[in-house]
Structure formats: structure tokens, C-alpha cells
């Protein structure tokens, strides 16, 4: 797959670059450039990112960072079985636990929420940092919802991290998940409160909390562009329809010329 000339491979994280040092120099550069493309595209063009990840995987399948990138790309494309296999491979290579929540979420994606819940109670969770533990809590709550256990999902999300006023990278998503779970059980007033709290924490727009809050408040947003297009279409339709007074005037003129129309003084 083509790679832009401005991508050198030096953009990758230093830890990943260190992993690639086990490869021949030219090969390491090729793999690095493909990994850069995966990182660039994974949010805006998941399919494109997946293509570059497959190239990197073909070139260096024994590098943990490559297996991890391939897992993320597959996950972004909802290829959960493939993503799970790649995450497992990366974990075997590194021995770390940071991919554990993603692996559990893949189990959810494969329709196995019970397995995800088992993983949420595994010893590996204790090895996660705070962000990883919050992520695991989100996955567990999602699994509860998959199983129709809405009240249990709400309880799962109730935690010191949820109650904290400090804003962390995970705060918006945690508050949003809690609000959404409350909404699903019909507790709309509480849901509104937590959607509002999610909006306060969501500085980069990672959730649609603002839209959900507006919906609860009965606010309807109108797209100015769509409105302009609709008006233009209406104007075009009006232009295509002949006006009644113009039609009648033409008929009168035609009648006068032919002498067919009666004058005001005619008896008939």
C-alpha cells in the first residue's frame, strides 16, 4: 500500500522503535512507516488502517507492537475474533496485562458477555493501572447490559472514579455510560444530571453527551446547510410552476386576438 513521502517512520513511539531494532534496518523502517499509517488512519479510516496493519503483520509478525497494532486495527473494524487473537499474541510476547480490557470487550463483541464478566474478576485486573481498571469496569457494565441486567450495570459503574469531581481521561466516558444505563431503566431525571456531568468532562467530544442532553431537554438542532438546501429546492419548484395570473393573462390576450371571448356588453 502506498505511503506518503512525509512519513519516515521516526514518528512512532520510542518503545516501539526499540522493539523494531531486532529487525534489519530497511525492514524496520518499512514496518515503522506502516505502523505510523495505522495510527494516522485508525480513527478516520479504519479500513485503511487495517490494510497497513496487515502489511506490517506480514513483514514482522514476531514483534509485539505489530501484533498489538494489528489487534487495534481489527478491533476498529469490528473483526473481534481476529482482534482477540492478535491481542492474545501480543500479551504472550510481553507478559503485560494492559490489553486485558480490550480482550474482554472482544468477547462481548463475539456474543460472549459471560466470558467478559469472568475476565473482569480475574487476577489480571489487579495488575492494571487506574485507567485500565476503569476500562474494565466499563466493559463489565456493558456485559451486564448485554445480558439484560440493567440494574447490575448501574451498580457496576458506581465507583470512587465516578463520584470524583476530578476530570481524568476516562471521566467523560464513565459518566456517559452511567447516564446511559440510568436512561435505559427509565430514570430520566438522574440520566439528565449525569449526561450534563459527562458534557462538563468531555472536552474533546469523545461522546455524544451534548446531543443526548439536548434531546432530553427537548432541544432540536437544525443543520443550517440542510435548511439552505431545502429552501433552494423549494425556490426551484416554485420557479417551475407557472403563476395563475400569468396563465390567465395569456388566455385573455389570446381570446382578444381571436375574437372568441365575449365583451362586457354581449348578451350571451
VENTA-V332766 format. One record per residue. N is the residue number from 0. RES is the residue in one letter. OMEGA is omega in whole degrees, 0 to 359 (999 if undefined). D_FIRST is the distance of its C-alpha to the first C-alpha in whole Angstrom. Layout:
((N	RES	OMEGA	D_FIRST) (N	RES	OMEGA	D_FIRST))
This chain:
((0	X	183	0) (1	X	178	4) (2	X	180	6) (3	X	184	10) (4	X	183	13) (5	X	178	15) (6	X	183	13) (7	X	185	15) (8	X	179	15) (9	X	183	19) (10	X	185	18) (11	X	180	18) (12	X	183	22) (13	X	179	24) (14	X	178	25) (15	X	179	21) (16	X	179	21) (17	X	177	24) (18	X	184	23) (19	X	180	20) (20	X	177	23) (21	X	181	24) (22	X	172	20) (23	X	189	20) (24	X	182	20) (25	X	179	17) (26	X	180	15) (27	X	179	16) (28	X	179	15) (29	X	180	11) (30	X	181	12) (31	X	181	14) (32	X	177	11) (33	X	178	9) (34	X	176	12) (35	X	180	13) (36	X	177	10) (37	X	181	12) (38	X	181	15) (39	X	191	14) (40	X	193	13) (41	X	179	15) (42	X	186	18) (43	X	183	17) (44	X	183	14) (45	X	180	15) (46	X	177	12) (47	X	178	9) (48	X	180	11) (49	X	179	11) (50	X	179	8) (51	X	178	7) (52	X	179	10) (53	X	177	10) (54	X	179	8) (55	X	180	11) (56	X	178	13) (57	X	182	13) (58	X	188	13) (59	X	183	16) (60	X	181	18) (61	X	178	21) (62	X	185	20) (63	X	181	22) (64	X	179	20) (65	X	178	16) (66	X	179	18) (67	X	178	20) (68	X	178	16) (69	X	178	15) (70	X	179	19) (71	X	180	19) (72	X	178	15) (73	X	179	17) (74	X	180	20) (75	X	179	19) (76	X	178	18) (77	X	174	22) (78	X	193	21) (79	X	178	24) (80	X	179	24) (81	X	180	21) (82	X	180	21) (83	X	180	25) (84	X	181	24) (85	X	178	21) (86	X	179	24) (87	X	179	26) (88	X	179	25) (89	X	181	24) (90	X	177	28) (91	X	182	29) (92	X	186	27) (93	X	183	28) (94	X	181	32) (95	X	182	31) (96	X	188	32) (97	X	180	30) (98	X	185	28) (99	X	179	31) (100	X	179	31) (101	X	177	27) (102	X	178	28) (103	X	180	31) (104	X	174	30) (105	X	177	27) (106	X	175	31) (107	X	181	32) (108	X	179	29) (109	X	178	30) (110	X	181	33) (111	X	182	35) (112	X	179	36) (113	X	178	39) (114	X	178	37) (115	X	178	35) (116	X	176	39) (117	X	180	40) (118	X	179	37) (119	X	179	38) (120	X	183	42) (121	X	180	40) (122	X	181	41) (123	X	182	37) (124	X	180	38) (125	X	179	41) (126	X	182	38) (127	X	172	36) (128	X	184	36) (129	X	180	38) (130	X	179	35) (131	X	179	34) (132	X	175	37) (133	X	178	37) (134	X	179	33) (135	X	178	35) (136	X	178	38) (137	X	179	36) (138	X	180	34) (139	X	178	38) (140	X	177	39) (141	X	179	36) (142	X	177	37) (143	X	179	41) (144	X	177	40) (145	X	183	38) (146	X	179	41) (147	X	182	43) (148	X	187	45) (149	X	180	45) (150	X	178	48) (151	X	178	46) (152	X	179	43) (153	X	180	45) (154	X	180	47) (155	X	183	44) (156	X	179	43) (157	X	188	46) (158	X	176	46) (159	X	180	46) (160	X	178	43) (161	X	183	44) (162	X	184	47) (163	X	176	46) (164	X	179	46) (165	X	180	44) (166	X	179	40) (167	X	181	37) (168	X	182	34) (169	X	190	35) (170	X	183	38) (171	X	182	36) (172	X	179	35) (173	X	179	38) (174	X	180	40) (175	X	180	38) (176	X	179	38) (177	X	179	42) (178	X	181	42) (179	X	178	40) (180	X	177	42) (181	X	180	46) (182	X	181	45) (183	X	179	44) (184	X	178	48) (185	X	181	49) (186	X	190	50) (187	X	180	49) (188	X	178	51) (189	X	179	49) (190	X	179	46) (191	X	180	46) (192	X	183	48) (193	X	172	45) (194	X	178	42) (195	X	178	44) (196	X	177	43) (197	X	179	40) (198	X	180	39) (199	X	184	41) (200	X	188	39) (201	X	184	36) (202	X	183	35) (203	X	176	31) (204	X	181	31) (205	X	177	30) (206	X	174	32) (207	X	183	34) (208	X	181	37) (209	X	178	38) (210	X	180	38) (211	X	179	40) (212	X	179	43) (213	X	179	43) (214	X	179	43) (215	X	180	46) (216	X	179	48) (217	X	180	48) (218	X	179	46) (219	X	180	44) (220	X	179	41) (221	X	178	41) (222	X	183	37) (223	X	180	39) (224	X	179	36) (225	X	180	37) (226	X	179	41) (227	X	179	40) (228	X	179	38) (229	X	179	41) (230	X	179	44) (231	X	178	42) (232	X	179	42) (233	X	179	46) (234	X	180	47) (235	X	179	45) (236	X	179	47) (237	X	180	51) (238	X	181	50) (239	X	183	50) (240	X	179	53) (241	X	179	56) (242	X	184	59) (243	X	184	62) (244	X	177	64) (245	X	179	63) (246	X	182	63) (247	X	179	67) (248	X	178	68) (249	X	180	66) (250	X	179	68) (251	X	180	71) (252	X	180	71) (253	X	181	71) (254	X	179	74) (255	X	182	76) (256	X	184	75) (257	X	182	76) (258	X	185	79) (259	X	185	78) (260	X	179	78) (261	X	176	81) (262	X	184	83) (263	X	183	84) (264	X	181	88) (265	X	179	87) (266	X	183	89) (267	X	999	86))
